[in-house]
């Protein structure tokens, strides 16, 4: 039984030929049977993952380069798309001179919003920033 689902470095799982203990490790057996849909390294039952903080400075810098992207980075994707769309519409409106007011306002608003979104995301997850 040497196929794709037989690996020596992965934990054994119960199969039809188990040894009574549920692991299928028979004396003289030289492989372990691995279930098809299991992760190679199962997580510990108490593991809850690591939450990385969102840097308000990076969010601000991203929105300074591309308005709205900082809010997307901070987890507010819809808001970021709306800010980016508003900025693009502002550029389209420069033909009728309204855009010269809209573009700087959207740019500054996107930077302030992205900074505040990153701070709010950190606070929501118990991280001081």
N, C-alpha and C positions, 0 to 999 in steps of 0.2 A: 504494500500500500504506500507507494512513493509517488504521490501526485502533488498538485499545487497546494493542496490543503493540509499537507503534512510538513511540519516544520519542527526542527529540534530546539529552536531557541524561544518558542512561544509556549505559554502555559497550556496544559492539557484541559480538555473539557469532557464531560461525561459522554460516553458513547454506548453502543449496545453490548460491547465486550468489556464492561468495567469489572473491577476486581472486588466489588462489594462496597468500596468506599466512594464510588462515584467518579473516579478520576481516570480509569482505564490504563493505569500504570501496572502492567503485568510484569513479573520477573521475566527477563529475556526479551521483553518488548523493546525495540530500539527506536521508537518514534512516539510522538504524541499526536493525537488527532485534534485539529483545531476547527472550531466552528467557522462557517463561512462569513458571517456578518459580525464578528467581534473585532474590536480594536486591538492592535498588537500590544498596547500598553494600557490596560484598564485603569481608570482613575480610582483613587481611594474613595470609599463611600462618603467620607466627611469633607472631601475637597470641594471648595466652592469657587475656585478660580481666582485670578488676580485682576483687579481693576486698575488699569493705568490711568493716571490723571491726564486731563486735557489741559495743555498749556495755554493760558490766555494770550501770552505773547505770540505764540505760533499762530493761534487763531487770528489775531490782529494782523500779523504779517501776511498770512494767506489772503485775508480780505483786502489788504492794501494792494496786493498784486492782482488778485481776481476777486472783485466784490461778490460776497455771498459764499465763497468757498470756505472761509473761516467758520461760518455758521454750520456748514455741512460737516466740517471736521469736528465741531463741538456737538454733533448729534442732531441738529435741527436741519435736516435735509430739505424739507419743504420750504422753510423760511429762507434757507440759502439759495434755493432755486428761484424763489420769488425775488430776492434781492438782486441776483444776477440778471434775471429777466428785466427787472426795472432799470438796471444800469444799461443793458443793451437797448431797451426802448428809449432811454434818455439820449443815447448816442444817435438813434434814428431820428429823434426829434430835434437834433441840432440844425436840421435844414430849415426849421421854422423858428429858430432862436430859443425856443422853450427848453431845449436840451441843454443849453449852456448853464441853466439853473439846476435842472434835474440831475445831470451827471455828477457834479460835485456833491450834491445832497445825498444821492444814492451811495456814492463812494464812502463818504464820512459815516452815514447811517450804517452801512454794511460793516465797517470797522468797529464801531461802537457796539453794534449788536453782536458781532462775533466774540468780542472780548467778554461781554456780559453773558453770552450763551455758554462759554467755556467755564466761567466762574460758577454759573448756576449748575452746570453738569457736575462739576467737582463737589459743590455743596450737596447736591442730591445724593451723591455716592459717599458722602462723609469724608471728603478730601478737602483740606484747607489749601486755598491757593491765593 
